[in-house]
Amino acid sequence: MDLKQFPRRRYTAGATPVEYLGNFSRAVGGPDIYVKRDDLLGLTGGGNKTRKLEFLVGDALARGADTLITCGAVQSNHCRLTLAAAVKEGLKCRLVLTEAVPGSYRPDASGNVFLYHLLGVERITVVPWGADLLTALAEAAAEAAAEGRRPYIIPMGGSNPIGALGYVACGQEIAAQAAETGLAFDNIVVAGGSAGTQGGLLLGLRSAGCAVPVTGMSVLNPRAAQEKLVFDLVTKTADYAGVAPRVAREEIVVRDGYLGPGYTLPTEAMVAAVKLLAATEGILLDPSYTGKAMAGLIDLARKGVFPAGSKILFLHTGGWPSLFAHPELFR
Ligand SMILES: Cc1ncc(COP(=O)(O)O)c(C=O)c1O
């Protein structure tokens, strides 16, 4: 798939590294674990949304937008990075935040909320969990338009076919790195929320001729719903790019056993995974996404689903600034 046909901004110089986690692999026992450092992507604090925003903001600018409008949970990495992209491009940014836990938005909180204010968010609207976010975004856009702005709506998590192109690019990048280094991975593990990362990744890998299986660790939906979300996005993205999907339904693999009591709610295994990676490799995970995905990887390694001698690539999608909103979990 040729991505040159799409408007794109660049927020990261070059490919993110693939690193072998020797200490961590020994501590887990079993497979050789590698990490793709998308936590080192550009914009404030890095993470997977930076790749999606290259294409989303490229599209927004091509359409003459001057105000980005998006939504997310209270401690949203996607909102932080959309705002960071707006700052870099000289655009304004307005956020709609939804409270998974009622009353959890506090303007004086740390983590991403602190960064929204430091980066100069123009307006924050808070809506209850379960509110219709499409309507809330449309209302925020109508309000901006009434003020003479040219708003551009970015959906939850940046997961539409335009945003997913960012992970098509990542899939192609991983395929090229695997070919260059001769590393043949047996599985790639990634956190799954709004599905653009897993969907785009699969499409990018397959379009580059790389057949490695991908395991999505859902942090939001039950397995069947999440697999459907990923598959639908793969289909729509392939359609948008004018290519054959080349990803069969059976290739969409999601596990939901590490989600715990719900989205953004902590689990013991997440806390243990965050602590172990920090203590063995000095790499930070986050409580809502990568910590739970890594807890899944550790469990599958210890159960032999990822056997000794296999090579597993963890796609680190970022999110560490939200650690600072919940220090009590890790003390
Ligand atoms: C750190 C992190 N990892 C993973 C994800 C999930 O990515 P996606 O929404 O594309 O499934 C998110 C989404 O917000 C995230 O912030």
The ligand as a Tripos MOL2 file, in Angstrom:
@<TRIPOS>MOLECULE
LIG
   16    16     1     0     0
SMALL
NO_CHARGES

@<TRIPOS>ATOM
      1 C1         -1.1290    4.2010   25.4430 C.3       1 LIG1
      2 C2         -2.1780    3.6480   24.5550 C.ar      1 LIG1
      3 N1         -2.0430    2.3960   24.0850 N.ar      1 LIG1
      4 C3         -2.9650    1.8300   23.3060 C.ar      1 LIG1
      5 C4         -4.1180    2.5070   22.9490 C.ar      1 LIG1
      6 C5         -5.1320    1.8120   22.1220 C.3       1 LIG1
      7 O1         -5.0170    2.1300   20.7790 O.3       1 LIG1
      8 P1         -6.3100    2.0610   19.8530 P.3       1 LIG1
      9 O2         -7.2900    3.0400   20.4180 O.co2     1 LIG1
     10 O3         -5.8150    2.4140   18.5140 O.co2     1 LIG1
     11 O4         -6.8250    0.6670   19.9350 O.co2     1 LIG1
     12 C6         -4.3020    3.8120   23.4100 C.ar      1 LIG1
     13 C7         -5.5350    4.5510   23.0510 C.2       1 LIG1
     14 O5         -5.8790    5.5660   23.5840 O.2       1 LIG1
     15 C8         -3.3180    4.4020   24.2270 C.ar      1 LIG1
     16 O6         -3.4530    5.6500   24.7200 O.3       1 LIG1
@<TRIPOS>BOND
     1     1     2 1
     2     2     3 ar
     3     2    15 ar
     4     3     4 ar
     5     4     5 ar
     6     5     6 1
     7     5    12 ar
     8     6     7 1
     9     7     8 1
    10     8     9 2
    11     8    10 1
    12     8    11 1
    13    12    13 1
    14    12    15 ar
    15    13    14 2
    16    15    16 1
@<TRIPOS>SUBSTRUCTURE
     1 LIG1         1 GROUP 0 **** ****
